[in-house]
Amino acid sequence: MAAAQAVEEMRTRVVLGEFGVRNVHTTDFPGNYSGYDDAWDQDRFEKNFRVDIVHLDENSLEFDMVGIDAAIANAFRRILLAEVPTMAVEKVLVYNNTSIVQDEILAHRLGLIPIHADPRLFEYRNQVYTRHMTWVPLGNQADLFPEGTIRPVHDDILIAQLRPGQEIDLLMHCVKGIGKDHAKFSPVATASYRLLPDITLLEPVEGEAAEELRQCFSPGVIEVQEVQGKKVARVANPRLDTFSREVFRNEKLKKAVRLARVRDHYIFSVESTGVLPPDVLVSEAIKVLMGKCQRFLDELDAVQMD
């Protein structure tokens, strides 16, 4: 029984010790554990996989992605950072600049301003087809893009400070791009994930020790209750913990707690720059990943045919 529990812990938990971390590598591949069928199965994956939305507002999104490997989680993060397209200033034609800010610095600062324009309505500049040949009527561009729809995300970004008599007169051209080309095209301010904390009390912690244990963790992780006149510690919300491992500095408590992380439960945090809502960015990242998978399958089919 102890051996089975050890194997299960190795398969499902990343364990934090006082001086190191155990079980950090993925090991659930076919044939690695006797008695376990770890061959990939689509029905089992669809049954175990889920996405839980924890928080969503105009600019940020936190969600849990459960039942996947670290490689897939990291693929979503990297796509959000570098492969979801946005619009950004590419060329700046400076007609007059008498400020103390050099033209090159000014152009660089302008390029980093998030532009509130849906990139899905634009094409990449380096992909030109005959369908791009259109008659451009004079003065009706407002019908396609109503006033105020294409603009900087924020109106209060400081670009330069002018002294009396100084002037900036320029023209900017915006193009569509992705973060792999330049960081100014990245649609997210942050895109990160962490494994769900799993905190287990190995023995009852009572009295003053319960209060000491609560102080070792982030607020809200450990709760102290009154049970039959005694203070008793219990794990209330392990999700809030940052795993400072402060408890391992307490000689009385370090053997009373096991710190671990659930191997296949990822807590994602996505903060948009404002160009698109965060839920739309995640949806676009999924489309990019699906396109990558489809291209890989097409390549495999092509190799098999050869």
N, C-alpha and C positions, 0 to 999 in steps of 0.2 A: 504493500500500500504506500509506504514512504517513497519507494522508487517511482511509482506511478505519479505521485504528487510532484516529485522533483522534475519528472519529464514534462508534466503539464505546465509547471511554472516556467520551465525553460522555453516551452513553445509559446506561451501566452503573455509572459511578463518580462519587462526590463527592470531588473532589481538594482536599486541604488544602495550601495554599502557605504561604510565610513570612509574608505579610502579608494573606492573604485565603483565601477558599474558592470554588472554581469548581464549576460544574454542580450548583447546589443546587436548581434548578427541574426539575420533571417535564417532559420534552420528547418522550416517546415516544407522541405522539398521531398518529392517521392523517394521512399526507401531510407530516409535518414533515421526514422524512429520505427522500431519494430511494433507491429500492431496498429499503426496509424496509416490510414489511406490519405496521403497528402497530394495525390494527383489532382490537378485542377479540374473542377467540375462546374459547368456553367449554372446548372440548377442550384447547386449548393451555394455558389457565389451570389446568385440573385436572392436566395432566401436569407443569407446573412448580411448582405450589404444594405446599408441605409444611410441617409443624409438627414440630419436633424438641424433645423434652423434655430439658433439660440438667440440671436439678436440681429436686427436689421433696421437701419435708419438710412437717411439720405446718402451718407458717405461711407458707412462702414457696415460690415457683415461678419458675423461669427457663426460658424456652423460646425457640426461634428460629422465626420466621414468615417463610418465604422465598417470594418470587414475588408480592408484593402492592405496592400503591402506598402512599405515606405517608398518604394520606387514610384508607385502611382501617385502617392501624395506629393512627392517632390516634383513630379512632372507637372501637376496642376500649379504648384507654386512658381516654377520656372516659366511656365507658359504665361501666367498672369504678369510676371515681371517683364518678360521679354518678347512675347509673341502675340499679344492682343493689340491690334493696331489702334492708333489714335491720330489726331491731327495736331500738328505743331508748326511753328514758324521755321521755315527752311532758308529763305533768302530775305535779306533786308537791304533795300536800296536807300541809302542815306543821301538825301538831297542837301541837308544843311544840319550841322551839329556843332554848336558853339559851346556845348556844356563841357564840364571837366571829364566826362566819361568818354573814353576812346570809342571809336566806331566799333571795333572788334568786341570790346566788353559789352557795349550796348546791344549788339546783335546777339551775343551769347545769352544775355539776360532775357531778351525778348523770346529767344528760342525755348527757354525753360518755363514760360508762362503756359499753364494748362488752357487749352482752347475748348470752349463748350460747343463742339460740333460733332454730330454723330458720324463716326468714320465709316459706318456701313453704307452711307449714302455717297461715298467717294471711292474712286479707283486709285490704285498706286500709279505714281507718275511714270514709272518705267515700264508700264504695260499698256501699250497703245494698239488698239484694234480699229477696224473700219467703223465699228459702232460708235466710236468716239467722235466721228465727223458729223457734227450737227450745226444747224443754222443757229446763230446766237442773236436773238432779237434784242433790240435796244430797250433797256428800261424795264423789262419784266422779270428780272431776277428776283425781285421781292415776292413774286407769286410762288416761286419754288422754296425760297428761304425767307420766311416772314421776318420782319424787323425784330432783332433781339435774340434770334435762335442761334446764330453763330457769333460768339463773343468770348472774351476771357472768362474763365470760371469765376474768378474773383475780381472785383473792381478796385480793390485797395492794395494791390501789389506795387510796391515802390520800385520803379525802374531807374530813375535818376533824379537828382536834385539840381534845379537850375538857379543860377544867380541872375540878378537883374541884367537884361539884355541878351541872355543866352537863349538858344532856340534849338529845337529838334524837329526836323521835317523829314519823314521817311515813308517808304512803302514796303509792306511785308507780304510775302507769298507763303501761304500755308500748304503743306502737302501731307499725304497719308504715309505713315511709317510704323515700325515696330521697335520695341526696346532693344532688340539685338543690333539694330542699326545705330541707334543713339538713345541715351537715357531719357532724352526729352520726350520720346514717344511712349515711355512706360506709363500705363494708365493707372497704376497703383502707387500710393505712397508707401504702403507696407503690404506684404503678402507673406504670412508666416503660418506655421503649424507647430503643434506640440502634442505629445502623447498624453492621453488622459491619466492623471495621477491615480494610483491605487494605494491607499494607506490602510494597513492592517495592524490592529493592536494584538500582540501575541500573548498578552496577559492582562488581567484587570489593573487599571491605574486609578488609585483612589487617594482621597485626602489632598494634602499639599502637593503631592506628585502630579495630581490631575491638573492643578493650576500651572505647575511648571511645564507640563506637557503642552498645554494650550499656548503658552508663551513661546514655545519652540517653533510654532507654525504660523502661517499667514492668518490674519483675522478671518474667522468663520469656518476654518478647517476643523478644529477640535472644539467640541462643546462639552461643558461641565454641567452635569445634572445632579440634583439631590435625590438619592435613592436610599430610603430607609435611614435618613439622617446623615448619610455620608456623601461626600463629593465623588462622583464617578465620571471619568472621561470617556467620551465616545467620539467616533469620527462622524462629523456632521456633513461636510461638503468638501471632499478631497479635490474637487475641480479647481478650487480657489488657491491651492498650494503652488508655490513657485519652486519647491524642492531646494531650499537653502541648506538642508541637512544639518540645521542647527541642533536637532535632537541628538546627533551623534557626539556632540560636545558635552552632553550630560551623562555622566557615568552611570547614574541610577536608571536612566530611561532608554539608553541607546539599544538595549537588548529587548525592550518591551514593544518595539515598533518595527514593522517591515515596510520599507518604502519601495514602491515599484511603479511601473507605468504599463498600461494595457497596450500590448504590442500593435494591435490593429485598430485602435480607436484614436483618430486624429482630430484635434481641435484646431480648426482653421480660423484665421483672422485676416480679413481683407479690408483695406482702407483705400477707397478710391480717391484720386486727385480731383474728382468732380466732373470729369469729362463724360462719364457714364455712371449710372447707379451700380453699386457693387454686385448686386444679383445678376445684372446684365453682363458684367465682366466675367463672372464665374461661368455663365452660360456660354459666352464667347470662347472662354478657355476650353470648355468641354468640346465645343465644335472643332477647335484647333487640334485637340488631342485625338478626336475621332478621325479627322483628316489624316493625321500622321499614321494612325493604325491602318487606315484604308490604303494609304500609299505603300506601307510595309507589306500588306497582304497582296497588293497588286504586284509588287516586286517579287514576292515568293512565287506567285503564279507565273510570272514571266520567266523566272529561272527554271521552274519545272517544265515549262513548254520548250525551252531551249535544250 
